[in-house]
Amino acid sequence: MRTLFVGGSIYTPDGILEDGWLLVDDQLIRACGTDQTLPAADKIIHLEQRALLPGFINIHVHGSVGVDTMDADPASIEKMSLFEAAHGVTCFLPTTMTAPQGTILRVIEAVRQAMVNTNGARILGVHLEGPYISPEKPGAQATESISAPDTQAYNELFDSGCVQLITIAPEIKGSLALIRAAHEHDITIAAGHSIATYDQTLAAVAAGLSHVTHLYNGMPGFHHRQPGLLGAALTQDSLSVEVIADLIHVHPAAIEIALKCKPAEKLVLVTDSMRAAGMPDGIYDLGGQAVTVEQGIARLQNGALAGSTLSLDRAINNIMQALSLSLEKTVRLATANAAHVLGLQEHKGTIAAGMDADLVIWNKGIVDLTMVEGSVVYKNPGISAGV
């Protein structure tokens, strides 16, 4: 079906098309413009005063609506997919936690099965957050399952064909070999849950490290004589960094510092959400640990933060309000920048002819419609039936 979006504000890499049009056909964006002669279409969607944005990309999400990636259940992954779509996400990486090899393999198989047919946001693959992390900075991860990289074990993970991103601690023995091997398989490697020194981080960058998981969290704070992983993340332009933008994990001023330090395309918004996202306060499980959620904040019994209850649309709103950023600048942090982390910038993350038709109708901070590769997967119940 040829679908034509008409009117409103269309956010493209070259600027905002006011009162423009955009044509979708065969899962792709075919053309967009502002001329008065409109292309033929089977369906017309009137944007009116709303914005048409690229679909959001969430590269770090553990769970939502009572389910978790570690359930190792395709039905759980499907529920996550539907929740993400309702918040403007058009593709995402279900994210694991540190666990025994057999458990991780079962999770990967569940994600692989879910990838075949989802009705919400598209599943791009798996983000492995562990088990190759530091016991000094485990966060909410189970320390008993932390392990050093083993060639046979990680090749088994690579052979699944589903792994797209791996978070590791660059200082642990065997990490550089893992980074090089992942690079050969086109898998992105991120540093996180780490006490790496500045020099250890630079050695990892030379081996192929390209991303940093939840900047500021899961790493030592900055010290002027020992800049560490945080110092490298802020000063090395080749490294992209992600931020949990719930304004709980990271103070707005710290996010502003990151924005000033990093090139415009190198900061990414993520949720790091757990199964309590989209659910009421209460007690939830995260990797076998009890998590108490009060006023939307998830903590372990020792008071440590345990993921978030954030959605990506709320993250965008948080950044815009806290830092007075425009929608145009903020949305890039959840679209084009995330696509670059995974090497998907030729297909996803921007609105242009030839790109996947991953689109969001944005109505003053609210998602009215989400389209994934040309198919509408979410529509706000409050908008008219003709949209």
C-alpha positions in Angstrom: 0.0 0.0 0.0 1.2 3.5 -0.9 0.8 5.7 2.1 1.1 9.5 1.9 1.7 11.7 5.0 0.5 15.3 4.3 1.0 18.5 6.2 2.6 19.1 9.6 6.4 19.2 10.1 8.6 16.5 8.6 12.0 16.2 10.3 14.7 15.3 7.8 18.5 15.5 8.0 18.5 18.6 5.9 16.0 20.4 8.0 12.3 20.5 8.8 9.8 20.4 5.9 6.9 22.6 7.0 3.5 21.7 5.5 5.2 19.0 3.4 4.5 15.5 2.3 6.1 12.1 2.5 5.4 8.9 0.4 5.8 5.4 1.8 5.7 2.4 -0.6 6.9 -1.2 -0.2 8.4 -0.7 3.3 10.5 2.2 2.2 10.3 6.0 2.2 10.1 6.8 -1.5 10.1 10.6 -1.6 9.3 13.7 0.4 8.8 17.4 -0.5 6.9 20.6 -0.2 5.5 21.1 -3.7 1.8 21.3 -4.2 1.4 18.4 -6.6 0.9 15.3 -4.4 1.9 11.8 -5.4 -0.9 9.2 -5.8 -1.5 7.1 -2.8 -3.8 4.4 -1.4 -4.1 6.0 2.0 -3.5 9.6 3.1 -2.6 10.5 6.7 -3.0 14.1 7.6 -0.4 15.3 10.1 -2.1 18.6 10.7 -0.1 20.4 13.4 2.0 17.4 14.4 5.5 16.3 13.6 6.7 13.3 11.6 9.9 11.9 13.1 12.2 9.0 12.3 11.4 5.9 14.4 13.2 5.7 17.7 15.9 3.1 18.3 16.4 1.6 21.8 19.7 -0.3 22.0 19.5 -1.0 25.7 16.3 -2.4 27.1 15.9 -5.4 29.6 12.2 -5.5 29.9 8.8 -3.9 30.4 5.1 -4.6 31.2 6.0 -7.4 33.6 8.3 -9.3 31.3 12.1 -9.5 30.8 14.5 -10.6 28.2 15.9 -13.1 30.7 12.5 -14.9 30.7 13.9 -16.7 27.6 10.4 -16.7 26.2 9.4 -15.4 22.7 6.1 -14.3 24.1 7.8 -12.0 26.6 9.9 -10.5 23.8 6.8 -9.9 21.8 5.2 -8.0 24.7 8.3 -5.9 25.0 8.1 -5.2 21.2 4.5 -3.9 21.6 5.4 -1.7 24.5 8.3 -0.2 22.7 6.1 0.5 19.6 3.6 2.3 21.8 6.4 4.7 22.8 7.7 5.5 19.4 10.4 2.8 19.2 10.6 1.1 15.8 13.5 -1.2 16.5 15.3 -2.3 19.6 17.8 -4.7 21.2 16.5 -6.9 24.0 19.3 -6.8 26.5 20.5 -9.7 28.7 22.1 -9.7 32.1 25.1 -11.6 33.4 24.2 -15.3 33.6 25.6 -18.8 32.9 26.4 -19.6 29.3 23.5 -22.0 28.9 21.0 -19.5 30.2 22.3 -16.8 27.8 22.1 -19.2 24.9 18.5 -20.0 25.7 17.7 -16.3 25.8 19.4 -15.7 22.5 17.3 -18.6 21.0 14.1 -17.0 22.4 15.0 -13.7 20.8 15.8 -15.4 17.5 12.4 -17.0 17.5 10.7 -13.7 18.3 12.6 -11.9 15.5 10.7 -14.0 12.9 7.3 -12.4 13.6 6.6 -9.5 15.9 3.7 -7.1 15.7 5.4 -4.2 17.3 8.9 -2.7 17.2 11.4 -4.7 15.1 13.9 -6.8 17.0 17.4 -6.1 15.7 19.2 -8.8 17.7 20.6 -9.1 21.2 22.6 -6.7 23.4 24.7 -8.9 25.8 25.4 -6.9 29.0 27.8 -9.3 30.5 29.0 -11.8 31.6 32.4 -10.2 30.7 32.2 -7.3 33.2 34.0 -6.3 36.4 33.0 -7.6 39.8 34.0 -4.2 41.1 31.2 -2.5 39.2 28.4 -5.1 38.8 25.5 -2.7 39.3 22.4 -5.0 39.6 24.2 -7.9 37.9 24.8 -11.2 39.6 28.5 -11.4 40.5 28.6 -15.2 40.8 28.0 -15.5 37.0 30.7 -12.9 35.9 33.3 -14.6 33.8 36.4 -13.8 31.8 36.2 -14.0 28.0 36.6 -17.6 26.8 37.2 -18.1 23.1 35.0 -21.2 22.7 32.2 -19.6 24.8 32.0 -16.3 22.9 32.4 -17.9 19.5 29.3 -20.0 20.5 27.5 -16.7 21.2 28.7 -15.2 17.9 27.6 -18.3 15.9 23.9 -17.6 16.9 24.0 -14.7 14.4 21.8 -12.7 16.8 24.3 -10.8 18.9 24.6 -7.1 17.8 26.1 -5.4 20.8 28.2 -6.6 23.8 29.1 -4.7 26.9 32.4 -5.7 28.5 35.0 -4.4 31.0 38.1 -3.6 28.8 40.5 -4.2 31.7 39.7 -7.9 32.2 42.0 -10.6 30.8 41.0 -11.6 27.3 39.0 -8.5 26.5 41.2 -7.3 23.6 40.9 -10.7 21.9 37.2 -10.6 22.3 37.0 -7.1 20.9 39.0 -8.2 17.8 36.9 -11.3 17.3 33.6 -9.4 17.6 34.8 -6.8 15.1 35.3 -9.6 12.6 31.7 -10.6 13.1 30.4 -7.0 12.7 29.4 -7.0 16.4 29.6 -3.6 18.2 31.6 -3.7 21.5 30.8 -1.3 24.3 32.7 -0.6 27.6 30.6 -0.8 30.7 30.5 -2.1 34.3 34.2 -1.4 34.3 37.0 0.1 36.3 39.3 0.4 33.3 42.0 3.0 33.4 42.3 5.6 30.7 45.1 3.7 29.0 43.3 0.4 29.1 40.3 2.1 27.5 42.5 3.5 24.7 44.0 0.1 24.1 40.5 -1.3 23.7 39.6 1.5 21.3 42.6 0.6 19.2 41.3 -3.0 19.1 37.8 -1.9 18.0 35.9 -0.7 21.0 33.4 1.9 19.8 30.7 2.6 22.4 30.3 3.2 26.1 27.3 1.7 28.0 25.2 4.0 30.3 27.8 6.8 30.7 28.6 7.7 34.3 26.8 4.6 35.7 28.8 1.4 36.3 32.2 3.1 36.3 34.3 5.2 38.7 33.7 9.0 38.8 36.1 11.4 37.1 39.4 12.1 38.8 41.8 14.7 37.4 44.8 12.4 37.9 43.0 9.1 37.0 40.5 10.0 34.2 39.7 6.4 33.7 36.9 5.1 31.4 34.8 8.2 32.0 37.6 10.5 30.9 38.2 8.4 27.8 34.5 8.3 27.0 34.3 12.1 27.1 37.5 12.9 25.2 37.7 10.2 22.6 35.7 11.4 19.6 35.5 7.9 18.1 33.5 6.6 21.1 29.8 7.0 21.1 28.1 7.0 24.6 24.7 6.3 25.9 22.8 8.0 28.7 19.9 6.8 30.7 17.7 9.9 30.5 15.3 9.4 33.4 17.0 12.2 35.3 17.6 9.8 38.2 20.6 7.9 36.9 22.3 11.0 35.7 21.9 14.7 36.7 20.9 17.0 33.8 24.2 18.9 34.3 26.2 15.8 33.7 24.2 15.1 30.5 24.9 18.7 29.4 28.6 18.1 30.0 28.5 15.0 27.8 26.7 16.9 25.1 29.4 19.6 25.1 32.2 17.1 25.1 31.0 14.7 22.5 30.5 15.3 18.7 26.8 15.8 17.9 26.4 12.3 16.5 28.0 10.5 19.4 25.4 10.7 22.3 22.6 8.2 22.4 19.5 8.1 24.6 18.6 4.7 26.1 16.1 3.4 28.7 17.9 0.5 30.4 14.3 -0.4 31.5 13.4 -3.5 33.5 10.1 -5.4 33.8 8.5 -2.7 35.9 8.4 -0.2 33.0 4.7 0.4 32.2 3.7 -1.2 35.5 2.7 0.2 38.9 5.0 0.5 41.9 5.8 -2.8 43.6 8.4 -5.5 44.0 9.8 -7.1 40.8 12.5 -9.5 39.8 15.7 -8.5 38.0 18.1 -11.3 37.3 17.0 -13.2 40.3 17.2 -10.2 42.6 14.3 -8.5 44.3 13.8 -4.9 43.1 11.5 -2.4 44.8 9.9 0.2 42.7 8.7 3.4 44.4 7.6 6.5 42.6 8.9 4.8 39.4 12.5 4.4 40.8 13.8 0.8 40.8 16.3 -0.1 43.5 17.9 -3.3 45.0 17.6 -3.8 48.8 21.0 -2.2 49.2 19.7 1.0 47.6 21.5 0.5 44.3 19.6 1.6 41.2 18.4 -1.5 39.2 17.6 -0.4 35.7 14.8 2.1 35.1 11.0 2.3 34.4 11.7 4.7 31.6 10.3 4.7 28.0 12.2 6.4 25.1 9.5 9.0 24.4 9.7 10.1 28.0 13.5 10.2 27.7 13.1 12.6 24.8 10.7 14.8 26.7 13.0 14.8 29.8 16.0 16.0 27.8 14.0 18.7 26.0 12.6 20.1 29.2 15.7 19.7 31.5 18.2 21.1 28.9 15.9 23.3 26.9 16.9 21.5 23.7 14.8 21.6 20.5 13.0 18.6 19.3 15.1 18.6 16.2 18.4 18.2 18.2 16.9 15.9 20.8 15.3 13.4 18.5 18.6 12.7 16.8 19.9 11.3 20.1 17.3 8.5 19.9 17.3 7.9 16.1 20.3 8.6 13.8 22.9 8.4 16.6 21.6 5.0 17.8 21.6 3.8 14.2 25.3 4.7 13.8 26.2 2.7 16.9 25.0 -0.5 15.1 26.1 0.5 11.6 22.5 0.8 10.4 22.7 4.5 9.3 22.2 3.5 5.6 18.7 2.1 6.4 17.4 3.5 9.7 17.5 6.6 11.9 16.6 9.4 9.4 13.8 10.4 7.0 15.1 10.3 3.4 14.2 8.6 0.2 15.4 5.0 0.2 15.4 4.6 4.0 13.2 2.1 5.9 9.7 3.5 6.5 10.2 3.7 10.3 8.2 6.7 11.3 6.5 8.3 14.4 3.8 10.9 14.5 4.7 13.1 17.5 2.0 15.3 19.0 3.6 17.8 21.5 5.4 15.0 23.4 2.9 12.2 22.8 3.2 9.4 20.3 0.1 9.3 18.1 1.3 6.7 15.6 4.2 4.3 15.0 5.0 2.8 11.6 7.6 0.0 11.2 8.9 -0.6 7.7 5.7 0.7 6.2 3.2 -1.0 8.5 1.3 0.8 11.3 2.0 -1.0 14.5 0.6 1.4 17.0 -2.0 4.1 17.0 -3.0 6.3 19.9 -6.5 5.2 20.9 -7.4 8.9 21.4 -6.9 9.9 17.8 -9.4 9.7 14.9 -10.0 6.3 13.2 -8.9 7.7 9.8 -5.3 8.2 10.9 
